[in-house]
Amino acid sequence: MTLDEILQDLQALEDDLSSYERKYGVLSETFYESYLNGEEPAEEAWVLDWNDWAGAYEIWLERRQQYQELINTFKKQGPLSELIRRTASRESISIPA
């Protein structure tokens, strides 16, 4: 996976999460904490949304972790401005194995 792919995933997931947040009136992290504690939706029609919302949030957390690890790796190698130069030039930046 590349940095660009991670960013694209994060942005798409953030759009999805924002949609759920607007619909249900709470931030995703607030919802997810309750979801992990086994809280059930008040309406049967919300079950699929809640499962999808939790799944999207879990993937978002994973991608954020991947992003942060990649950024930390590059910070150790040199200035962040070099990474930005490479990404602005549309250079593919892969996650180190």
C-alpha positions in Angstrom: 0.0 0.0 0.0 1.3 3.5 -0.8 1.0 6.7 1.1 -1.4 8.0 -1.6 -3.6 5.0 -1.2 -3.7 5.4 2.5 -4.7 9.1 2.2 -7.4 8.2 -0.4 -8.8 5.6 2.0 -8.7 8.0 4.9 -10.5 10.7 3.0 -13.2 8.3 1.7 -13.7 6.8 5.2 -13.9 10.3 6.8 -16.7 11.1 4.3 -18.5 8.0 5.4 -17.9 8.6 9.1 -19.1 12.2 8.7 -22.3 11.0 7.1 -23.0 8.7 10.1 -22.1 11.4 12.5 -24.6 13.8 10.9 -27.3 11.1 10.8 -26.9 10.0 14.4 -25.6 13.2 16.1 -22.4 11.9 17.7 -18.8 11.6 16.7 -17.5 8.3 15.6 -15.2 7.8 18.5 -18.1 8.3 20.9 -20.3 5.9 19.0 -17.5 3.3 18.7 -16.8 3.3 22.4 -20.5 2.5 23.1 -20.5 0.0 20.3 -17.5 -1.9 21.8 -19.3 -1.9 25.2 -22.1 -3.8 23.6 -24.7 -1.0 23.4 -27.5 -1.9 21.1 -29.2 0.5 18.6 -32.5 2.0 19.8 -34.1 1.1 16.4 -33.9 -2.2 14.6 -33.5 -0.3 11.3 -30.2 1.1 12.6 -28.4 -2.3 13.1 -26.9 -2.4 9.6 -25.8 1.2 9.8 -24.2 0.6 13.2 -22.3 -2.4 11.9 -21.1 -0.5 8.8 -20.2 2.5 10.9 -18.1 0.4 13.3 -16.4 -1.3 10.4 -15.6 1.9 8.7 -14.2 3.4 12.0 -12.0 0.3 12.5 -10.6 0.6 9.0 -10.1 4.3 9.6 -8.1 3.6 12.8 -6.0 1.1 10.9 -5.2 3.5 8.1 -4.4 6.3 10.6 -1.9 3.9 12.3 -0.4 3.0 8.9 -0.2 6.7 8.0 1.5 7.7 11.3 4.0 4.8 11.1 5.0 5.8 7.6 5.3 9.5 8.5 7.4 8.6 11.6 9.7 6.4 9.4 10.2 9.3 6.9 10.8 11.8 9.7 13.7 9.7 10.9 15.2 9.7 7.4 15.1 13.4 6.8 12.9 16.5 6.7 9.2 16.2 6.1 9.5 18.7 3.3 11.3 16.0 1.3 8.4 13.6 1.7 6.0 16.4 0.7 8.2 17.2 -2.4 8.0 13.5 -3.4 4.3 13.2 -2.9 3.6 16.5 -4.6 5.5 15.1 -7.6 3.1 12.1 -7.5 6.0 9.8 -6.6 4.6 6.5 -5.2 5.7 6.1 -1.6 5.3 2.5 -0.4 4.9 1.3 3.1 8.2 -0.3 4.2 8.0 -4.1 4.8 
